Amino acid sequence: MSERTPGKGVVDTNIVEDLDGITVIRGGGSQRAWNGILYQQGLSGKNVGAAALSINVATVPPGAIAYAHIHDGFEVMLFIVQGKVKHTYGEGLTKAVINEAGDFIYIKPGVPHEVFNIGDEPLIAFVARSAADEWDKIVNYPSQYRPANE
């Protein structure tokens, strides 16, 4: 279960404005991808030197799935900006919760979960993590939906 899904895209440090104590990326930065989710670059240890957190905006296309995974040793908080999402979670992914725009979600470290966009529009979520390295500590979890090559 220690297999990890690599991210796609590069962190562009040229768009970071270091203003001597406040750092800015205007417009969210370039788009990157991980595990079926599109992300605006956002802020992390990779581009602003953050030590313990990262943030970005995630977009999941209608009908798409972010395959089952575990956040190894860090917390995640989400705010659903647009759309409707179903998380299956827990050992064997046997539990489920549905959230929609306006909902906040907290995912404890180590909880297996899989993300389904069950709405008719892109799911957009603000994502905050208690890890500065974004996806480096995310471990794949068995899923009936994950293609054999991922």
C-alpha positions, 0 to 999 in steps of 0.5 A: 500500500506504499505506492504513490500516484505522481503529480503532473505539471511543474511548480512555477517559481517564477510567478511567485512575488516575494514581498518581504514577509508576504508572498503572492501568486496572482490568479492561482498559478498554472494548472497541475494534476494529481490522481484525476484532480486538476489543481491551481498551483497554489502555495506550498513548500515547493514555491514559497518555502512553507514549512507546515502547510499548503493550499490550492484550489482543486477541480474535479470534472463531472463524473470523475473520480479521485481514486482511493488514497490515504493522507499519511500523517497530515490533515486536510480541510476542504471548502466546497465552492461549487458542485456536489461530491461523494466521499466513500471512506473508512476501512474498505471504503464502506461508509459514505458522505455527500457534500455540496457547495458551502460545506466544509470537510475535515479529513483526519490523517490515515483515513482511506477515502475516494472522491466522486464528483456526482454533480452535473458541473465541475466540483471546485474545492479550496484545499488546505493541508497541514503538509507543505509538500502537497502530494508527497505523503499521499498513499494509494489505497485499493480501489475497484475504480483505479485503472491498472496503469495508475 
